[in-house]
Amino acid sequence: MMKPRVITALVLASVSPRRRELLASLGVKIDVVPSSYNEMNMPELPPIELARTHARGKLAGARAQDSEALVVAADTVVDLDGASLGKPKSAQEAAEMLGALSGRRHVVHTAFAVTLENDVIERTASTEVRFARLSQQEIAEYVATGDSMDKAGAYGIQGRGAALVERIDGDFYTVMGFPLGLFVRTLRDHGVILGGTR
């Protein structure tokens, strides 16, 4: 049996503070290499395929100095009845998204792509979320915090956004932006374990 490869650092192809924080919680050093990929491009794809396409594009748009480095990229898309909700471009669009989600269920898809030596491994996790019924005032107050503007579907489940959510069915971290458990299991299945300290 081959001895597992131990990774103590990885490269994150994203400037997302949430993804950096989540990955750092696994006890590895995180080096950020911003991707040149423009995720504001929204090709006509089903939401889950859009998340996968963006994750793949972000990975390809990142350049790690160390060719042996483990590089990871991810993307999150909110799926409301088959329509993709990305990051809002304005406060008005954020309010419209939240109004559409109010009192309804949607699915959050987070895809990640990771380089393992010469291979690219891709996985996707999906979690169902149900919003509470929100008043216009509640929506306006949340949008006014500014939390909507850098998040798919105009909300983050952590922090203030928790008040918008009635229940979830699936992995919390998928909704937050990175499915940690699936990531660790995927690496393990490919002979890689995470080690070291933060």
Secondary structure, 3 states (H helix, E strand, C coil): CCCCEEECEEEECCCCHHHHHHHHCCCCEEEECCCCCCCCCCCCCCHHHHHHHHHHHHHHCCCCCCCCCCEEEEEEEEEECCEEECCCCCHHHHHHHHHHHCCCEEEEEEEEEEEECCEEEEEEEEEEEEECCCCHHHHHHHHHCCHHHHCHHHCCCCHHHHHHEEEEECCHHHHHCCCHHHHHHHHHHCCEEECCCC
